Amino acid sequence: MSRLNIAPTKSNQMNLKRDLDMASEGFTLLEQKREILVMELMRLLNQVKQVQSELSGRRKQAYATLRRAVAQNGQAQMRMIASGIQYKHVIRTGQRVTAGVRTPLIEVQQGQFSAQYGFVGTDSLVDQTMKDFLALLEIIGQVAELENTIILLARELKKAQRRVNALEHIFIPDFKETLRFIAEVLEGKELDAFFTLKMVKKNLEKQVRQANLG
């Protein structure tokens, strides 16, 4: 805790009181924001665990289906089928406000499934492979949205924490210490002025008495 290097005057005292009120109000607001961010991060962390678990399950299923399809139809046949597939999907991105922070929106729209190859030389495993990987793509978008949101909120939480610490341990204590010092100086000046005025009054009274006696 240190004292600000400002003159101990009435005007500076009033300005510093206003600054202290603003700092205290800012501290309260930042504390509330920090609590909201922590709660939102906890919620998202639980959510991302569930989605990551689902992602892991879909990935295992998709590659397991692919291995069975390759074993059933042959690697060359699967490569030929894959080279002819041109499946259109749309990835929509945007923004939303989460706990006062702009966070990403990522939506994968894959449309309706349709086979893009002949039935000769293929089986149902080829269809299932395509469906499984499209489902995997969809959940990847959800994971990307959640993970980026968590990163942005964590950064904002760190920033809010630094500001809270600065206000709590530096600015507010310094303001209070400086106000205490100014109050002591002004009080001393008032006492000096009071005693000076008292002495002047006493001298004037003495002069009046001497004039009357003369």
Secondary structure, DSSP 8 states (H G I E B T S, - for coil): ---------HHHHHHHHHHHHHHHHHHHHHHHHHHHHHHHHHHHHHHHHHHHHHHHHHHHHHHHHHHHHHHHH-HHHHHHHHHT-----EEEEEEEEETTEEEEEEEEE-------S-STT--HHHHHHHHHHHHHHHHHHHHHHHHHHHHHHHHHHHHHHHHHHHIIIIIHHHHHHHHHHHHHHHHHHHHHHHHHHHHHHHHHHHHHHHHHH-
